């Protein structure tokens, strides 16, 4: 596999762990504030309630990006942020695998752990389109910068074996979503998405895999399925 890997981003992200902890800490804090100020909806989430929670998600990507600009060589060089042709090919393959893995695990566990996520409105408007676009484009960028960017790079800096990093980042990816009912399926998806990062050494590939994984749910949200 190493012979097929592209040139990795610099593995000297000594600041990566700090960026990860601060990014996740701000995400969690802002999420709690949003939950406190936005009472639970009586029915399906709609309007501003759809997109406001994504404000917290932005910190997952903004903090690593700022650290990279301040202490590193910038997001493009530190993380391999901009997808190239191989990133697109590898990311698409692993993203499809991630989608299949998540569906299979969810089907196996649906009788043991019923889903608890609140429904989303099927009324097509600008809020719903914005929600779907962030699901397919925004979240893959922010979450990959934090997990497969800052955290992965920090663990490589400290000499952690790559397969161990793959498992650890998949666990973190699952817990970040704060959805206990989906923990197992998110872990399986995290393994597949991280596989793209492992093969190419670039966050650009895992972003494509993540976006591919989220594309079908995004389409289903738009068409009201």
FENWOQUI-V147431 format. One record per run of one state. SS is the DSSP state (A for helix, B for strand, O for the rest). FROM is the first residue (numbers start at 1). TO is the last residue. If there is no record, write none. Layout:
SS_FROM_TO ; SS_FROM_TO
This chain:
O_1_15 ; A_16_37 ; O_38_44 ; B_45_45 ; O_46_47 ; A_48_51 ; O_52_53 ; A_54_71 ; O_72_74 ; A_75_79 ; O_80_84 ; A_85_109 ; O_110_119 ; B_120_120 ; O_121_125 ; A_126_157 ; O_158_161 ; A_162_176 ; O_177_179 ; A_180_200 ; O_201_202 ; A_203_223 ; O_224_225
